[in-house]
Amino acid sequence: MSRKKSESNFKIVIVKWGDACTINETMKVSEAKEEDLYLRESVGFLVKKGKTKITLSMTYDHADDNVDVITIIPRSWVKEIIELK
């Protein structure tokens, strides 16, 4: 089975990024200092790659040129962008 390219003009990407987190448990201060951001991976159409943010869309409507289910990620949180072929 061969892979097909998307018919949209948008690249399809995986964005790896560090997300804010809330940890609701008691721990030592020394342990809390070692906690890190949660690593997330979001997949979608790359609508915009700007200086301050990445905009992804989960769906693209060819007929109306509309996008839906938008994720906006602060650029400073992005660790890596991988283009899918």
C-alpha positions in Angstrom: 0.0 0.0 0.0 1.5 3.3 -1.0 1.0 6.6 0.8 -1.1 9.3 -0.8 -0.4 13.0 -0.4 -3.1 15.3 1.0 -5.1 17.2 -1.6 -5.0 20.4 0.5 -2.2 23.0 0.3 -1.3 22.5 3.9 1.5 20.3 5.2 0.5 17.6 7.6 2.7 17.7 10.7 3.4 16.3 14.1 4.2 19.0 16.6 6.1 18.0 19.8 5.6 20.5 22.5 5.9 21.0 26.3 2.6 21.7 27.9 1.8 23.3 31.3 0.7 20.8 33.9 -1.0 20.7 37.3 0.0 18.0 39.8 -2.5 17.6 42.6 -0.5 15.7 45.2 1.7 16.3 48.2 5.4 16.1 47.6 8.7 17.4 48.9 9.8 20.8 47.6 12.9 19.1 46.2 10.7 16.7 44.2 8.5 19.6 42.9 11.6 21.3 41.7 12.4 18.3 39.5 9.0 18.1 37.8 8.9 19.1 34.1 6.4 20.1 31.5 4.3 17.3 29.9 5.5 16.4 26.5 2.6 16.4 24.0 2.3 15.5 20.3 -0.4 17.1 18.2 -1.0 16.0 14.6 -2.8 18.1 12.0 -2.8 20.5 9.0 -0.2 23.3 9.5 -2.4 26.3 9.0 0.3 28.8 10.1 3.8 28.7 11.4 4.4 32.2 12.9 7.0 33.8 15.1 4.9 33.5 18.2 2.5 30.6 17.5 1.8 27.4 15.5 -1.7 27.0 14.3 -2.9 23.4 13.5 -6.3 22.2 12.2 -7.6 18.7 12.7 -9.9 18.9 9.6 -9.9 20.7 6.3 -13.0 21.1 4.1 -12.0 21.2 0.4 -15.4 22.4 -0.8 -15.6 25.5 1.4 -11.9 26.1 2.2 -12.7 25.8 6.0 -10.8 24.4 8.8 -12.1 23.0 12.1 -10.8 21.8 15.5 -8.0 24.4 15.8 -5.0 24.0 18.1 -2.8 27.0 18.8 0.5 26.3 20.4 2.9 29.1 21.6 6.1 28.9 19.5 8.3 29.0 22.6 6.7 25.7 23.8 7.4 23.8 20.5 10.3 21.3 20.7 10.0 19.9 17.2 7.9 20.0 14.0 7.9 16.8 11.9 6.4 16.9 8.4 4.5 13.8 7.4 4.8 12.7 3.8 
